[in-house]
Amino acid sequence: MVVAWTILTIIVVLFGLVVFRGAPYVPSRSRYIRQALTELYPVSKADSLVDIGSGDGVVLRVAAKLGAKAIGFEINPVLLAISWALSYCDKKVSVKFADIWLSHLPSTTTVVYIFSTSSNMSKLKKWLQKEVNSMGKTVYLISYGFRLIGTQEEKNVGAYYLYKFSPLHTY
């Protein structure tokens, strides 16, 4: 009984601490993700999608089925293990234990997917612009549920919003 309570406490603490670094875990529905990755931003073999806070990896697996390379960044070790286990056989999917605020996007990134909280969106906007400037290429952002204040979306489908980030040149 003590072991069960200890495990439960560890899981609750892990999920609780992660909220301070990003968004809470909310399971995604593959049918809506498929819609976003076909109608909003049609991913293909040419794409490398990064899912920030990849949770159980459903976005990664849908993107991979559509041909894209999919990379998940997850800070919760429980969700990381679940995502890894569910995606183990798919060579197009990889999951990394990473805090996005302390990480960099892979140079192959073409599209970033995020579910975040409204309070983190301005921080995300600054972080992503810095990453795009560093890479020197355009990257698209798909945001589920939250808009980027002060930035016009390219398109939206339901609760999904598409943004285009191009490098800014400073002189």
DORO-693362 format. One record per residue: residue number from 1; x, y, z of N, C-alpha, C in turn. Coordinates in pm, whole numbers, padded with zeros to 5 digits. Layout:
NUM,X,Y,Z,X,Y,Z,X,Y,Z
...
END
This chain:
1,00082,-00120,00000,00000,00000,00000,00087,00126,00000
2,00195,00123,00078,00286,00238,00085,00351,00263,-00051
3,00386,00156,-00120,00448,00168,-00252,00352,00235,-00350
4,00227,00194,-00348,00126,00252,-00438,00110,00401,-00411
5,00103,00440,-00284,00089,00581,-00249,00214,00660,-00288
6,00328,00600,-00274,00453,00666,-00313,00457,00690,-00463
7,00420,00589,-00539,00416,00603,-00685,00315,00709,-00726
8,00197,00705,-00667,00092,00804,-00697,00141,00945,-00664
9,00206,00961,-00550,00258,01092,-00510,00363,01141,-00609
10,00452,01055,-00652,00555,01092,-00749,00492,01137,-00880
11,00393,01064,-00927,00326,01099,-01052,00256,01234,-01039
12,00184,01255,-00930,00115,01383,-00908,00215,01498,-00902
13,00325,01479,-00833,00428,01583,-00822,00487,01612,-00960
14,00519,01509,-01036,00576,01530,-01171,00481,01608,-01259
15,00354,01570,-01262,00257,01641,-01344,00237,01783,-01294
16,00239,01802,-01163,00221,01935,-01105,00338,02027,-01133
17,00460,01978,-01120,00578,02060,-01145,00589,02104,-01291
18,00549,02018,-01379,00558,02048,-01522,00472,02169,-01558
19,00361,02187,-01488,00271,02299,-01515,00344,02432,-01498
20,00441,02438,-01406,00514,02562,-01384,00609,02594,-01500
21,00641,02498,-01584,00731,02519,-01697,00657,02529,-01829
22,00529,02498,-01831,00454,02501,-01957,00307,02480,-01932
23,00247,02393,-02009,00103,02369,-02000,00076,02236,-01933
24,-00043,02222,-01877,-00080,02091,-01821,-00102,01992,-01934
25,-00093,01865,-01901,-00118,01760,-02000,-00267,01752,-02028
26,-00301,01765,-02155,-00438,01748,-02201,-00429,01656,-02323
27,-00490,01538,-02317,-00481,01445,-02431,-00538,01508,-02558
28,-00470,01485,-02668,-00514,01535,-02798,-00590,01426,-02872
29,-00681,01466,-02958,-00757,01371,-03037,-00699,01366,-03178
30,-00663,01247,-03221,-00592,01232,-03348,-00672,01282,-03467
31,-00802,01274,-03464,-00881,01319,-03580,-00868,01470,-03599
32,-00863,01547,-03488,-00847,01692,-03500,-00704,01729,-03539
33,-00609,01653,-03489,-00470,01677,-03526,-00451,01650,-03675
34,-00508,01541,-03722,-00501,01508,-03865,-00560,01623,-03948
35,-00671,01677,-03903,-00733,01789,-03974,-00638,01909,-03979
36,-00574,01940,-03864,-00479,02053,-03860,-00359,02028,-03950
37,-00312,01902,-03954,-00192,01869,-04032,-00221,01836,-04177
38,-00347,01848,-04218,-00381,01833,-04360,-00445,01960,-04416
39,-00532,02025,-04339,-00601,02145,-04387,-00529,02275,-04351
40,-00477,02282,-04231,-00414,02405,-04184,-00272,02418,-04237
41,-00193,02317,-04213,-00057,02309,-04264,-00036,02165,-04310
42,-00049,02141,-04440,-00035,02003,-04490,00110,01953,-04478
43,00137,01870,-04378,00272,01817,-04363,00298,01711,-04468
44,00427,01696,-04501,00467,01600,-04603,00604,01544,-04566
45,00659,01463,-04656,00792,01405,-04635,00899,01513,-04622
46,00873,01631,-04676,00970,01740,-04671,00974,01810,-04535
47,00880,01776,-04447,00868,01847,-04320,00933,01774,-04203
48,00976,01856,-04109,01025,01808,-03981,00946,01886,-03875
49,00854,01817,-03809,00766,01879,-03712,00822,01858,-03571
50,00824,01966,-03493,00864,01958,-03353,00740,01987,-03269
51,00707,01894,-03181,00595,01911,-03089,00651,01948,-02952
52,00623,02070,-02909,00672,02118,-02781,00573,02074,-02673
53,00621,01994,-02580,00533,01937,-02479,00453,01825,-02543
54,00524,01728,-02598,00462,01626,-02684,00372,01527,-02612
55,00368,01531,-02479,00275,01446,-02405,00288,01299,-02442
56,00176,01237,-02478,00176,01094,-02512,00220,01067,-02656
57,00252,01171,-02733,00307,01155,-02867,00208,01140,-02980
58,00081,01165,-02955,-00019,01145,-03060,00007,01239,-03180
59,00047,01362,-03154,00077,01455,-03264,00193,01401,-03347
60,00294,01348,-03280,00410,01293,-03349,00371,01177,-03440
61,00288,01089,-03389,00248,00971,-03467,00160,01009,-03586
62,00073,01106,-03569,-00011,01151,-03682,00078,01216,-03788
63,00170,01304,-03746,00260,01370,-03841,00343,01268,-03917
64,00392,01167,-03847,00473,01062,-03911,00391,00983,-04013
65,00267,00952,-03980,00180,00880,-04074,00155,00962,-04201
66,00162,01094,-04188,00143,01182,-04303,00275,01206,-04378
67,00383,01145,-04329,00511,01150,-04401,00619,01234,-04336
68,00586,01316,-04240,00685,01406,-04179,00774,01333,-04079
69,00892,01387,-04060,00976,01346,-03947,00918,01421,-03828
70,00904,01354,-03713,00840,01416,-03598,00927,01402,-03475
71,00952,01515,-03408,01038,01518,-03291,00960,01579,-03175
72,00954,01508,-03064,00884,01558,-02947,00980,01606,-02841
73,00948,01717,-02779,01021,01768,-02663,00926,01755,-02545
74,00963,01678,-02446,00876,01655,-02330,00959,01662,-02202
75,00905,01731,-02102,00976,01748,-01975,00925,01652,-01868
76,00809,01593,-01889,00753,01501,-01791,00801,01359,-01822
77,00879,01299,-01734,00935,01167,-01762,00830,01057,-01780
78,00716,01069,-01713,00610,00970,-01729,00553,00977,-01870
79,00521,01098,-01917,00469,01114,-02052,00574,01080,-02157
80,00698,01112,-02129,00807,01077,-02219,00812,00925,-02239
81,00803,00851,-02131,00806,00704,-02138,00686,00650,-02215
82,00570,00707,-02192,00449,00663,-02264,00465,00691,-02413
83,00507,00813,-02445,00526,00851,-02585,00628,00762,-02653
84,00739,00739,-02586,00844,00655,-02642,00791,00514,-02667
85,00719,00459,-02571,00666,00323,-02585,00565,00313,-02699
86,00478,00412,-02711,00376,00408,-02817,00434,00436,-02955
87,00549,00501,-02962,00610,00539,-03089,00734,00457,-03123
88,00765,00359,-03042,00891,00285,-03051,00921,00230,-03190
89,00824,00176,-03258,00846,00111,-03388,00849,00209,-03505
90,00817,00334,-03482,00811,00430,-03591,00944,00505,-03604
91,01016,00479,-03711,01149,00539,-03734,01143,00689,-03759
92,01025,00742,-03793,01012,00886,-03819,00985,00966,-03693
93,00967,00896,-03580,00934,00963,-03453,01050,00951,-03356
94,01084,01064,-03293,01179,01061,-03182,01127,01153,-03072
95,01160,01118,-02950,01115,01195,-02834,01236,01226,-02748
96,01245,01351,-02706,01359,01395,-02625,01311,01448,-02490
97,01385,01415,-02386,01360,01474,-02256,01421,01612,-02258
98,01336,01716,-02266,01389,01850,-02282,01292,01955,-02231
99,01348,02058,-02173,01276,02178,-02135,01295,02274,-02252
100,01190,02307,-02321,01201,02387,-02443,01266,02522,-02417
101,01245,02579,-02299,01302,02710,-02271,01455,02704,-02260
102,01508,02583,-02246,01653,02566,-02236,01708,02491,-02358
103,01628,02476,-02461,01665,02396,-02578,01663,02480,-02705
104,01711,02417,-02811,01708,02479,-02944,01637,02384,-03040
105,01573,02443,-03139,01509,02361,-03241,01614,02296,-03330
106,01587,02174,-03376,01677,02114,-03475,01678,02201,-03602
107,01790,02205,-03669,01803,02289,-03789,01710,02245,-03902
108,01659,02124,-03896,01569,02073,-04000,01423,02112,-03977
109,01392,02177,-03867,01254,02210,-03831,01187,02296,-03937
110,01067,02256,-03977,00986,02337,-04069,00857,02383,-04004
111,00809,02307,-03905,00684,02341,-03838,00693,02300,-03691
112,00639,02387,-03606,00635,02363,-03461,00489,02354,-03421
113,00457,02257,-03337,00321,02239,-03284,00327,02265,-03135
114,00227,02339,-03085,00225,02365,-02941,00083,02375,-02889
115,00064,02320,-02771,-00052,02350,-02687,00008,02410,-02563
116,-00026,02534,-02537,00033,02602,-02422,-00076,02678,-02349
117,-00036,02757,-02252,-00129,02843,-02182,-00113,02984,-02238
118,-00216,03065,-02224,-00210,03201,-02276,-00095,03279,-02213
119,-00063,03250,-02088,00045,03322,-02020,00183,03291,-02079
120,00199,03177,-02145,00328,03140,-02204,00341,03180,-02351
121,00234,03226,-02413,00239,03250,-02558,00333,03364,-02596
122,00339,03472,-02518,00432,03580,-02556,00576,03535,-02538
123,00602,03455,-02435,00737,03399,-02415,00772,03306,-02531
124,00677,03225,-02573,00698,03134,-02685,00726,03212,-02813
125,00652,03318,-02836,00672,03400,-02956,00815,03454,-02963
126,00865,03505,-02852,01002,03558,-02847,01104,03446,-02867
127,01081,03333,-02801,01173,03220,-02813,01178,03169,-02956
128,01061,03152,-03018,01056,03099,-03154,01118,03197,-03254
129,01095,03326,-03237,01155,03424,-03328,01307,03420,-03317
130,01358,03404,-03196,01503,03393,-03176,01557,03268,-03245
131,01487,03156,-03233,01528,03031,-03298,01527,03046,-03450
132,01422,03107,-03503,01411,03127,-03649,01523,03218,-03698
133,01550,03325,-03625,01659,03415,-03662,01792,03338,-03666
134,01813,03253,-03567,01936,03175,-03558,01948,03075,-03674
135,01836,03012,-03711,01838,02914,-03821,01842,02981,-03958
136,01793,03105,-03965,01793,03178,-04091,01692,03127,-04192
137,01583,03069,-04144,01481,03019,-04236,01343,03031,-04173
138,01241,03027,-04257,01103,03038,-04212,01057,02908,-04147
139,00984,02923,-04038,00926,02810,-03966,00780,02846,-03937
140,00692,02748,-03950,00551,02769,-03920,00521,02719,-03780
141,00425,02784,-03716,00380,02744,-03582,00232,02710,-03589
142,00198,02591,-03539,00058,02554,-03520,00031,02561,-03371
143,-00060,02647,-03332,-00096,02661,-03192,-00238,02607,-03174
144,-00252,02521,-03076,-00384,02468,-03046,-00442,02542,-02926
145,-00555,02608,-02948,-00630,02668,-02839,-00597,02812,-02805
146,-00478,02859,-02838,-00440,02994,-02798,-00378,03070,-02914
147,-00419,03196,-02926,-00363,03284,-03029,-00238,03355,-02975
148,-00155,03399,-03068,-00041,03484,-03035,-00090,03629,-03042
149,-00098,03694,-02930,-00146,03832,-02925,-00051,03921,-03006
150,-00109,04006,-03090,-00029,04098,-03170,00031,04037,-03295
151,-00006,03915,-03327,00044,03848,-03446,-00075,03794,-03524
152,-00080,03827,-03650,-00190,03781,-03736,-00165,03638,-03780
153,-00262,03552,-03758,-00247,03415,-03805,-00262,03410,-03956
154,-00194,03314,-04016,-00204,03290,-04161,-00340,03229,-04193
155,-00385,03143,-04101,-00506,03065,-04125,-00548,03003,-03993
156,-00675,02967,-03982,-00715,02887,-03867,-00820,02785,-03908
157,-00817,02673,-03839,-00914,02566,-03858,-00959,02525,-03718
158,-01084,02552,-03686,-01134,02522,-03552,-01051,02596,-03448
159,-00997,02525,-03353,-00917,02585,-03245,-00768,02586,-03277
160,-00732,02557,-03401,-00591,02555,-03443,-00560,02683,-03521
161,-00445,02743,-03490,-00402,02866,-03555,-00264,02845,-03616
162,-00246,02894,-03738,-00119,02881,-03808,-00052,03017,-03818
163,00075,03021,-03778,00155,03143,-03784,00282,03115,-03863
164,00328,03218,-03931,00452,03209,-04009,00558,03296,-03942
165,00672,03235,-03911,00784,03308,-03853,00898,03309,-03952
166,00933,03428,-03998,01046,03445,-04089,01160,03513,-04015
167,01282,03487,-04058,01396,03549,-03989,01389,03702,-04000
168,01422,03767,-03890,01432,03914,-03889,01579,03948,-03897
169,01610,04041,-03982,01750,04081,-04000,01776,04207,-03918
170,01876,04202,-03837,01916,04320,-03759,02048,04372,-03815
171,02056,04502,-03826,02176,04564,-03885,02247,04647,-03782
END
